[in-house]
Amino acid sequence: MKKFIIASILAVVLIFSLVGVASAITNGQPDGDNHPYVGLLVFDVYVEDVGNVPAWRCSGALIAPNVVLTAGHCTDGAAAARIWFDEKLQAEDGTYLVPDYPAGGVVAIEGTPYTNPDYQSSDNPYGGGNGLPAFSYRDVGIVVLDEEVTDLGYAQLPYAGQVDELKNKTAIDFVGYGVQYQAQVPGSELPQPPPYYRWTGLKNRMYAPSALVSGKFVHSAEYMKLALNPGGGSGGTCFGDSGGPDLLGGTNTVLAVNSYVTNVNCSGVGYSSRVDILEVLEWINGFMP
């Protein structure tokens, strides 16, 4: 079966020891102060005899003073997390503008990750744990921050079933810290395994418009299908944007979180895990103050 690229790639499951790659919304533009509640997350894994080690990054949206919404595949297996809300973490020359990336300790806010208990559940309606979309079922996660953030505003949760009421081509806003473009690197010079390491860019918050591709498809009850078509004017999500919010156009209402793309070029369509599902909303609200 065709291999689907889960947003661990999207989120950038590029271990820090291997990367020189960064990430941001494709076909987008600097976000400025439009979505200050969207931040860049780094997740640690625990290594015996070493302790917590930064391992991958994602995007996420602040939905309460100490609660960040992201993807389940970002939180799954993580021992700890931290977030930066700076729009620009890197200057044009690649210099880091925050003194503590990726290990934290100065500017970053530390937090504890939680994964939706239904994530990759074997009793999901799509069967097994393999293939689309069972591998990322209920792909929703939460990070509870150690301190409150009260000066950035918040993304708002949708009401139950809101996505089902949206028309085809409803405007959707992408916001995240994922990769922007593919570097022109000869295949013979790429680190293995290619081709993911072609993707690069600065770790800065980007915005791009997109549109809902509505209709009944095999997993429409769980996912939003979104246009990733730069030639048609749509922005795209790519490696590093996992967990970032898909906002109802022109609003701060987060309808879904970026989950996965279906090819390494991050084009065509992407799929985002809906958060307007009643059981998902109930789980998220369990963390709200």
C-alpha positions, 0 to 999 in steps of 0.5 A: 500500500502506498506509504502515507507520510504522517506529520511526524515528518510534517511535524518533523520527526527529524532527530536534532542530531541529523537536522540542518533542516528547518520548517515553515508553511509553504507558499506562505508569508511571515505571520507577523502579529496576526496569530501570536498564540501559535508557537513552536513546540520541541518534544524530548524523549528520555534516554537512559543514562542521559535524561531528556533529549530534544528529539522533534518539533511541531506547531501548536496553538494556545487555547487557554493560559496554560493549555496548548493544542497540538497533534497526538503524534507530536505528544506520543512518546514524549517525556517533556515539551517546551514552546516558543511563541516568538514569530521569528526564531531565526534571522535570515542568516540562520542565527537563532534569535532565542538563546535556548533552542532546542533545549530550553531554559531561558525563554521557552515555557516548559510543559507536560505532553498528553496524548488523546487516549484514542490515538491509534486505537486498535478498535477505531472504525477503520480497522487495525493500525495500518493504512489510511487513516488508522495509523493516525486516528484521533491525532490530537495532543495537549501540552499543559504548560508550567506557567500561564501565558496571558498576553497573546490571546487564544485560539478558540475551540469549535462547537461539536459538528461545526466542520460538517456545516462548512461548504466546499472551498470554505476559507481555511488559514494555515499557521505554523513553523514548518518547512518552506521549500526544497533545496536543490541538492543532488540526490547523491549528496543527500543524507539518508534516507532521502528525500526529506532532507531537501526540505529547509527554511527558517524556524519562523511562524508563517501563514498561508490561505487554503480551502476546505475540500469538502464532501463525504470520503472514507474518513470525513467523520474524523478528518478535514481534507485541505487544498495544498495547491500553490499553483492554485493559490493555496498555501500548504502544510509540510514538515514542522507544521504538524499540530498547527491549527487549521483556522476557519478563515479570518477567525481564531477558531481552530477546526482541526490540527495538521496531521499528515500529507500524502506525498513528500512534496507536500502537495495536492491535499493534506489531512487534519484531525478534527477537533470538533468531534464531541469526544475529542472536545470533551477530552480537550475540555478536561484540561481547560481551567 
